Amino acid sequence: MGMGRLPVKIRLDLSRHCIETEIKRLYNRSVALYFKDQANKQELEIRIEVLKEALERLDFPFLRSRHPILSGSAGRGVFLAVDAEGDMCIISEEEVIRF
């Protein structure tokens, strides 16, 4: 990403499905909202960009095998984050997973 902008932090609900399903779900919901909600277009554009990059870039089978919390049934807080330098990571209570 590397755009030098404000950090982004997206909460992931992994209580009923894995990280890949959740990111797809959030992406589809954000795209639908983008065409309905005029007030948050700029925020939604950033969110859509981050989620799209995650879908294209992350190795979900590897992440699920190495980090069981990303396989689903995690009731704790998990976030997809991008810092001001554009570096993406996943933050949970136990660890920070950098890419």
N, CA, C and O atoms as a GROMACS GRO file, in nm:
protein
  396
    1MET      N    1   0.084  -0.118   0.000
    1MET     CA    2   0.000   0.000   0.000
    1MET      C    3   0.089   0.124   0.000
    1MET      O    4   0.082   0.203  -0.094
    2GLY      N    5   0.172   0.144   0.103
    2GLY     CA    6   0.272   0.248   0.105
    2GLY      C    7   0.227   0.387   0.066
    2GLY      O    8   0.298   0.454  -0.009
    3MET      N    9   0.114   0.434   0.113
    3MET     CA   10   0.062   0.563   0.072
    3MET      C   11   0.089   0.673   0.174
    3MET      O   12   0.056   0.788   0.147
    4GLY      N   13   0.146   0.643   0.289
    4GLY     CA   14   0.173   0.743   0.388
    4GLY      C   15   0.049   0.814   0.438
    4GLY      O   16   0.042   0.937   0.437
    5ARG      N   17  -0.049   0.738   0.481
    5ARG     CA   18  -0.173   0.798   0.531
    5ARG      C   19  -0.200   0.752   0.673
    5ARG      O   20  -0.119   0.680   0.733
    6LEU      N   21  -0.312   0.793   0.725
    6LEU     CA   22  -0.348   0.754   0.861
    6LEU      C   23  -0.361   0.603   0.873
    6LEU      O   24  -0.402   0.537   0.777
    7PRO      N   25  -0.326   0.548   0.987
    7PRO     CA   26  -0.341   0.403   1.007
    7PRO      C   27  -0.487   0.360   0.997
    7PRO      O   28  -0.578   0.438   1.025
    8VAL      N   29  -0.507   0.235   0.958
    8VAL     CA   30  -0.640   0.176   0.945
    8VAL      C   31  -0.644   0.052   1.033
    8VAL      O   32  -0.549  -0.026   1.036
    9LYS      N   33  -0.755   0.035   1.105
    9LYS     CA   34  -0.773  -0.082   1.190
    9LYS      C   35  -0.916  -0.133   1.172
    9LYS      O   36  -1.011  -0.061   1.202
   10ILE      N   37  -0.931  -0.256   1.123
   10ILE     CA   38  -1.062  -0.314   1.095
   10ILE      C   39  -1.082  -0.434   1.186
   10ILE      O   40  -1.004  -0.529   1.184
   11ARG      N   41  -1.189  -0.428   1.265
   11ARG     CA   42  -1.221  -0.540   1.356
   11ARG      C   43  -1.274  -0.659   1.276
   11ARG      O   44  -1.360  -0.643   1.190
   12LEU      N   45  -1.222  -0.777   1.306
   12LEU     CA   46  -1.266  -0.901   1.241
   12LEU      C   47  -1.341  -0.986   1.342
   12LEU      O   48  -1.292  -1.010   1.453
   13ASP      N   49  -1.459  -1.031   1.305
   13ASP     CA   50  -1.538  -1.120   1.390
   13ASP      C   51  -1.511  -1.264   1.346
   13ASP      O   52  -1.567  -1.311   1.247
   14LEU      N   53  -1.425  -1.332   1.420
   14LEU     CA   54  -1.388  -1.469   1.385
   14LEU      C   55  -1.458  -1.570   1.477
   14LEU      O   56  -1.408  -1.681   1.496
   15SER      N   57  -1.571  -1.531   1.533
   15SER     CA   58  -1.641  -1.620   1.625
   15SER      C   59  -1.714  -1.733   1.553
   15SER      O   60  -1.739  -1.838   1.613
   16ARG      N   61  -1.748  -1.714   1.425
   16ARG     CA   62  -1.824  -1.817   1.354
   16ARG      C   63  -1.763  -1.861   1.222
   16ARG      O   64  -1.813  -1.954   1.158
   17HIS      N   65  -1.655  -1.795   1.180
   17HIS     CA   66  -1.591  -1.833   1.054
   17HIS      C   67  -1.446  -1.786   1.053
   17HIS      O   68  -1.403  -1.711   1.140
   18CYS      N   69  -1.372  -1.831   0.954
   18CYS     CA   70  -1.228  -1.803   0.947
   18CYS      C   71  -1.201  -1.662   0.894
   18CYS      O   72  -1.292  -1.590   0.852
   19ILE      N   73  -1.075  -1.625   0.896
   19ILE     CA   74  -1.034  -1.491   0.855
   19ILE      C   75  -1.067  -1.463   0.708
   19ILE      O   76  -1.109  -1.352   0.675
   20GLU      N   77  -1.049  -1.561   0.622
   20GLU     CA   78  -1.077  -1.539   0.479
   20GLU      C   79  -1.225  -1.508   0.456
   20GLU      O   80  -1.258  -1.415   0.384
   21THR      N   81  -1.312  -1.586   0.516
   21THR     CA   82  -1.456  -1.563   0.503
   21THR      C   83  -1.495  -1.427   0.560
   21THR      O   84  -1.577  -1.356   0.501
   22GLU      N   85  -1.437  -1.391   0.674
   22GLU     CA   86  -1.470  -1.263   0.736
   22GLU      C   87  -1.424  -1.145   0.650
   22GLU      O   88  -1.497  -1.048   0.634
   23ILE      N   89  -1.305  -1.154   0.594
   23ILE     CA   90  -1.256  -1.044   0.510
   23ILE      C   91  -1.341  -1.033   0.384
   23ILE      O   92  -1.371  -0.922   0.340
   24LYS      N   93  -1.380  -1.146   0.324
   24LYS     CA   94  -1.469  -1.142   0.207
   24LYS      C   95  -1.604  -1.080   0.243
   24LYS      O   96  -1.658  -0.999   0.168
   25ARG      N   97  -1.656  -1.119   0.359
   25ARG     CA   98  -1.786  -1.067   0.404
   25ARG      C   99  -1.778  -0.916   0.425
   25ARG      O  100  -1.867  -0.842   0.381
   26LEU      N  101  -1.673  -0.869   0.491
   26LEU     CA  102  -1.657  -0.725   0.514
   26LEU      C  103  -1.636  -0.649   0.383
   26LEU      O  104  -1.688  -0.539   0.366
   27TYR      N  105  -1.561  -0.708   0.292
   27TYR     CA  106  -1.539  -0.645   0.162
   27TYR      C  107  -1.671  -0.628   0.087
   27TYR      O  108  -1.701  -0.519   0.038
   28ASN      N  109  -1.749  -0.735   0.078
   28ASN     CA  110  -1.877  -0.730   0.006
   28ASN      C  111  -1.973  -0.631   0.071
   28ASN      O  112  -2.044  -0.558   0.002
   29ARG      N  113  -1.976  -0.629   0.204
   29ARG     CA  114  -2.063  -0.535   0.275
   29ARG      C  115  -2.019  -0.390   0.250
   29ARG      O  116  -2.102  -0.302   0.230
   30SER      N  117  -1.889  -0.367   0.250
   30SER     CA  118  -1.836  -0.231   0.228
   30SER      C  119  -1.865  -0.182   0.088
   30SER      O  120  -1.900  -0.066   0.069
   31VAL      N  121  -1.851  -0.270  -0.012
   31VAL     CA  122  -1.882  -0.232  -0.151
   31VAL      C  123  -2.031  -0.198  -0.163
   31VAL      O  124  -2.066  -0.099  -0.227
   32ALA      N  125  -2.117  -0.279  -0.103
   32ALA     CA  126  -2.261  -0.251  -0.108
   32ALA      C  127  -2.293  -0.117  -0.041
   32ALA      O  128  -2.372  -0.038  -0.094
   33LEU      N  129  -2.232  -0.090   0.074
   33LEU     CA  130  -2.255   0.037   0.144
   33LEU      C  131  -2.203   0.155   0.063
   33LEU      O  132  -2.261   0.264   0.067
   34TYR      N  133  -2.095   0.135  -0.008
   34TYR     CA  134  -2.034   0.242  -0.088
   34TYR      C  135  -2.136   0.300  -0.187
   34TYR      O  136  -2.139   0.421  -0.209
   35PHE      N  137  -2.217   0.213  -0.245
   35PHE     CA  138  -2.315   0.259  -0.344
   35PHE      C  139  -2.445   0.308  -0.282
   35PHE      O  140  -2.530   0.361  -0.352
   36LYS      N  141  -2.461   0.292  -0.150
   36LYS     CA  142  -2.581   0.339  -0.081
   36LYS      C  143  -2.555   0.464   0.002
   36LYS      O  144  -2.640   0.554   0.007
   37ASP      N  145  -2.440   0.470   0.066
   37ASP     CA  146  -2.414   0.572   0.167
   37ASP      C  147  -2.316   0.677   0.113
   37ASP      O  148  -2.196   0.649   0.101
   38GLN      N  149  -2.365   0.794   0.081
   38GLN     CA  150  -2.281   0.900   0.027
   38GLN      C  151  -2.190   0.964   0.133
   38GLN      O  152  -2.084   1.015   0.098
   39ALA      N  153  -2.230   0.963   0.259
   39ALA     CA  154  -2.158   1.036   0.364
   39ALA      C  155  -2.020   0.979   0.394
   39ALA      O  156  -1.929   1.054   0.431
   40ASN      N  157  -2.002   0.849   0.380
   40ASN     CA  158  -1.877   0.785   0.422
   40ASN      C  159  -1.794   0.733   0.305
   40ASN      O  160  -1.717   0.639   0.323
   41LYS      N  161  -1.808   0.790   0.186
   41LYS     CA  162  -1.739   0.737   0.069
   41LYS      C  163  -1.589   0.730   0.087
   41LYS      O  164  -1.528   0.628   0.053
   42GLN      N  165  -1.528   0.834   0.140
   42GLN     CA  166  -1.382   0.834   0.154
   42GLN      C  167  -1.336   0.725   0.251
   42GLN      O  168  -1.241   0.652   0.223
   43GLU      N  169  -1.405   0.713   0.363
   43GLU     CA  170  -1.372   0.609   0.461
   43GLU      C  171  -1.394   0.470   0.402
   43GLU      O  172  -1.312   0.380   0.422
   44LEU      N  173  -1.504   0.453   0.329
   44LEU     CA  174  -1.533   0.324   0.267
   44LEU      C  175  -1.431   0.290   0.159
   44LEU      O  176  -1.394   0.174   0.144
   45GLU      N  177  -1.385   0.389   0.083
   45GLU     CA  178  -1.283   0.364  -0.020
   45GLU      C  179  -1.156   0.307   0.042
   45GLU      O  180  -1.097   0.213  -0.011
   46ILE      N  181  -1.114   0.364   0.154
   46ILE     CA  182  -0.994   0.316   0.223
   46ILE      C  183  -1.016   0.175   0.273
   46ILE      O  184  -0.932   0.087   0.256
   47ARG      N  185  -1.131   0.152   0.336
   47ARG     CA  186  -1.165   0.020   0.389
   47ARG      C  187  -1.168  -0.084   0.278
   47ARG      O  188  -1.112  -0.193   0.293
   48ILE      N  189  -1.232  -0.051   0.166
   48ILE     CA  190  -1.241  -0.143   0.053
   48ILE      C  191  -1.101  -0.174  -0.001
   48ILE      O  192  -1.071  -0.288  -0.034
   49GLU      N  193  -1.017  -0.074  -0.011
   49GLU     CA  194  -0.881  -0.093  -0.061
   49GLU      C  195  -0.802  -0.187   0.029
   49GLU      O  196  -0.732  -0.276  -0.019
   50VAL      N  197  -0.812  -0.167   0.160
   50VAL     CA  198  -0.739  -0.251   0.256
   50VAL      C  199  -0.789  -0.395   0.248
   50VAL      O  200  -0.709  -0.488   0.242
   51LEU      N  201  -0.920  -0.414   0.248
   51LEU     CA  202  -0.977  -0.548   0.242
   51LEU      C  203  -0.943  -0.618   0.110
   51LEU      O  204  -0.913  -0.737   0.109
   52LYS      N  205  -0.948  -0.544   0.000
   52LYS     CA  206  -0.913  -0.601  -0.131
   52LYS      C  207  -0.768  -0.645  -0.133
   52LYS      O  208  -0.736  -0.754  -0.181
   53GLU      N  209  -0.680  -0.561  -0.081
   53GLU     CA  210  -0.538  -0.598  -0.076
   53GLU      C  211  -0.517  -0.722   0.009
   53GLU      O  212  -0.438  -0.809  -0.027
   54ALA      N  213  -0.587  -0.731   0.121
   54ALA     CA  214  -0.575  -0.850   0.206
   54ALA      C  215  -0.620  -0.975   0.131
   54ALA      O  216  -0.553  -1.078   0.139
   55LEU      N  217  -0.731  -0.966   0.060
   55LEU     CA  218  -0.780  -1.081  -0.016
   55LEU      C  219  -0.681  -1.124  -0.124
   55LEU      O  220  -0.664  -1.243  -0.150
   56GLU      N  221  -0.616  -1.029  -0.186
   56GLU     CA  222  -0.522  -1.059  -0.294
   56GLU      C  223  -0.386  -1.106  -0.243
   56GLU      O  224  -0.318  -1.185  -0.309
   57ARG      N  225  -0.346  -1.059  -0.126
   57ARG     CA  226  -0.208  -1.076  -0.080
   57ARG      C  227  -0.187  -1.185   0.024
   57ARG      O  228  -0.081  -1.247   0.028
   58LEU      N  229  -0.285  -1.208   0.108
   58LEU     CA  230  -0.263  -1.299   0.221
   58LEU      C  231  -0.276  -1.445   0.179
   58LEU      O  232  -0.360  -1.480   0.096
   59ASP      N  233  -0.193  -1.528   0.238
   59ASP     CA  234  -0.197  -1.673   0.216
   59ASP      C  235  -0.283  -1.733   0.328
   59ASP      O  236  -0.232  -1.772   0.433
   60PHE      N  237  -0.413  -1.740   0.302
   60PHE     CA  238  -0.507  -1.779   0.407
   60PHE      C  239  -0.485  -1.922   0.459
   60PHE      O  240  -0.489  -1.943   0.580
   61PRO      N  241  -0.462  -2.022   0.371
   61PRO     CA  242  -0.437  -2.156   0.426
   61PRO      C  243  -0.315  -2.159   0.520
   61PRO      O  244  -0.319  -2.224   0.624
   62PHE      N  245  -0.209  -2.090   0.483
   62PHE     CA  246  -0.090  -2.083   0.568
   62PHE      C  247  -0.123  -2.015   0.702
   62PHE      O  248  -0.085  -2.064   0.809
   63LEU      N  249  -0.194  -1.902   0.695
   63LEU     CA  250  -0.228  -1.829   0.818
   63LEU      C  251  -0.314  -1.914   0.912
   63LEU      O  252  -0.291  -1.916   1.032
   64ARG      N  253  -0.412  -1.984   0.854
   64ARG     CA  254  -0.499  -2.068   0.938
   64ARG      C  255  -0.421  -2.182   1.001
   64ARG      O  256  -0.447  -2.219   1.116
   65SER      N  257  -0.325  -2.239   0.928
   65SER     CA  258  -0.249  -2.352   0.982
   65SER      C  259  -0.149  -2.308   1.090
   65SER      O  260  -0.125  -2.382   1.185
   66ARG      N  261  -0.091  -2.191   1.075
   66ARG     CA  262   0.009  -2.141   1.171
   66ARG      C  263  -0.052  -2.069   1.291
   66ARG      O  264   0.008  -2.063   1.398
   67HIS      N  265  -0.170  -2.014   1.273
   67HIS     CA  266  -0.233  -1.931   1.377
   67HIS      C  267  -0.379  -1.976   1.395
   67HIS      O  268  -0.469  -1.922   1.330
   68PRO      N  269  -0.403  -2.074   1.481
   68PRO     CA  270  -0.537  -2.131   1.499
   68PRO      C  271  -0.646  -2.028   1.528
   68PRO      O  272  -0.762  -2.050   1.493
   69ILE      N  273  -0.611  -1.916   1.591
   69ILE     CA  274  -0.711  -1.814   1.621
   69ILE      C  275  -0.777  -1.762   1.493
   69ILE      O  276  -0.890  -1.714   1.497
   70LEU      N  277  -0.708  -1.773   1.379
   70LEU     CA  278  -0.761  -1.723   1.252
   70LEU      C  279  -0.850  -1.824   1.180
   70LEU      O  280  -0.905  -1.794   1.074
   71SER      N  281  -0.866  -1.943   1.238
   71SER     CA  282  -0.948  -2.047   1.177
   71SER      C  283  -1.095  -2.036   1.213
   71SER      O  284  -1.178  -2.109   1.158
   72GLY      N  285  -1.128  -1.948   1.303
   72GLY     CA  286  -1.268  -1.932   1.346
   72GLY      C  287  -1.284  -1.971   1.491
   72GLY      O  288  -1.192  -2.021   1.554
   73SER      N  289  -1.401  -1.947   1.542
   73SER     CA  290  -1.439  -1.970   1.681
   73SER      C  291  -1.353  -1.892   1.780
   73SER      O  292  -1.335  -1.934   1.894
   74ALA      N  293  -1.301  -1.778   1.736
   74ALA     CA  294  -1.225  -1.689   1.825
   74ALA      C  295  -1.317  -1.576   1.870
   74ALA      O  296  -1.352  -1.488   1.791
   75GLY      N  297  -1.354  -1.579   1.996
   75GLY     CA  298  -1.441  -1.476   2.048
   75GLY      C  299  -1.369  -1.349   2.085
   75GLY      O  300  -1.432  -1.247   2.116
   76ARG      N  301  -1.237  -1.353   2.082
   76ARG     CA  302  -1.157  -1.238   2.122
   76ARG      C  303  -1.138  -1.140   2.007
   76ARG      O  304  -1.166  -1.172   1.892
   77GLY      N  305  -1.088  -1.023   2.041
   77GLY     CA  306  -1.066  -0.920   1.941
   77GLY      C  307  -0.952  -0.953   1.847
   77GLY      O  308  -0.840  -0.979   1.891
   78VAL      N  309  -0.980  -0.951   1.718
   78VAL     CA  310  -0.880  -0.967   1.614
   78VAL      C  311  -0.900  -0.853   1.516
   78VAL      O  312  -1.014  -0.821   1.480
   79PHE      N  313  -0.791  -0.792   1.473
   79PHE     CA  314  -0.799  -0.677   1.384
   79PHE      C  315  -0.706  -0.694   1.265
   79PHE      O  316  -0.596  -0.747   1.278
   80LEU      N  317  -0.751  -0.648   1.149
   80LEU     CA  318  -0.666  -0.630   1.032
   80LEU      C  319  -0.623  -0.484   1.038
   80LEU      O  320  -0.707  -0.395   1.045
   81ALA      N  321  -0.492  -0.460   1.034
   81ALA     CA  322  -0.443  -0.323   1.050
   81ALA      C  323  -0.341  -0.290   0.942
   81ALA      O  324  -0.269  -0.377   0.893
   82VAL      N  325  -0.337  -0.161   0.908
   82VAL     CA  326  -0.236  -0.108   0.818
   82VAL      C  327  -0.181   0.018   0.884
   82VAL      O  328  -0.257   0.106   0.922
   83ASP      N  329  -0.048   0.025   0.898
   83ASP     CA  330   0.011   0.142   0.963
   83ASP      C  331   0.030   0.256   0.862
   83ASP      O  332  -0.002   0.241   0.744
   84ALA      N  333   0.082   0.367   0.910
   84ALA     CA  334   0.099   0.487   0.826
   84ALA      C  335   0.194   0.464   0.709
   84ALA      O  336   0.187   0.535   0.609
   85GLU      N  337   0.284   0.365   0.722
   85GLU     CA  338   0.376   0.333   0.613
   85GLU      C  339   0.316   0.235   0.512
   85GLU      O  340   0.376   0.207   0.409
   86GLY      N  341   0.197   0.184   0.543
   86GLY     CA  342   0.130   0.091   0.452
   86GLY      C  343   0.157  -0.055   0.481
   86GLY      O  344   0.121  -0.141   0.401
   87ASP      N  345   0.222  -0.085   0.594
   87ASP     CA  346   0.250  -0.224   0.629
   87ASP      C  347   0.127  -0.287   0.694
   87ASP      O  348   0.069  -0.231   0.787
   88MET      N  349   0.087  -0.404   0.645
   88MET     CA  350  -0.032  -0.474   0.692
   88MET      C  351   0.006  -0.576   0.798
   88MET      O  352   0.111  -0.640   0.791
   89CYS      N  353  -0.083  -0.592   0.897
   89CYS     CA  354  -0.064  -0.695   0.999
   89CYS      C  355  -0.200  -0.736   1.056
   89CYS      O  356  -0.301  -0.670   1.033
   90ILE      N  357  -0.198  -0.846   1.130
   90ILE     CA  358  -0.316  -0.890   1.203
   90ILE      C  359  -0.280  -0.883   1.351
   90ILE      O  360  -0.176  -0.932   1.393
   91ILE      N  361  -0.368  -0.820   1.428
   91ILE     CA  362  -0.344  -0.801   1.570
   91ILE      C  363  -0.448  -0.881   1.648
   91ILE      O  364  -0.568  -0.868   1.624
   92SER      N  365  -0.401  -0.963   1.740
   92SER     CA  366  -0.491  -1.034   1.831
   92SER      C  367  -0.439  -1.010   1.973
   92SER      O  368  -0.337  -0.944   1.992
   93GLU      N  369  -0.509  -1.062   2.070
   93GLU     CA  370  -0.466  -1.048   2.209
   93GLU      C  371  -0.333  -1.119   2.233
   93GLU      O  372  -0.255  -1.076   2.318
   94GLU      N  373  -0.307  -1.227   2.159
   94GLU     CA  374  -0.187  -1.306   2.180
   94GLU      C  375  -0.066  -1.260   2.102
   94GLU      O  376   0.047  -1.275   2.148
   95GLU      N  377  -0.088  -1.203   1.982
   95GLU     CA  378   0.026  -1.175   1.896
   95GLU      C  379  -0.006  -1.070   1.789
   95GLU      O  380  -0.121  -1.034   1.766
   96VAL      N  381   0.100  -1.025   1.725
   96VAL     CA  382   0.090  -0.941   1.607
   96VAL      C  383   0.153  -1.019   1.493
   96VAL      O  384   0.270  -1.058   1.501
   97ILE      N  385   0.077  -1.043   1.388
   97ILE     CA  386   0.125  -1.120   1.273
   97ILE      C  387   0.154  -1.022   1.161
   97ILE      O  388   0.062  -0.958   1.108
   98ARG      N  389   0.279  -1.009   1.125
   98ARG     CA  390   0.321  -0.913   1.021
   98ARG      C  391   0.344  -0.986   0.889
   98ARG      O  392   0.375  -1.105   0.886
   99PHE      N  393   0.327  -0.912   0.780
   99PHE     CA  394   0.346  -0.970   0.647
   99PHE      C  395   0.454  -0.896   0.573
   99PHE      O  396   0.485  -0.930   0.459
   0.00000   0.00000   0.00000
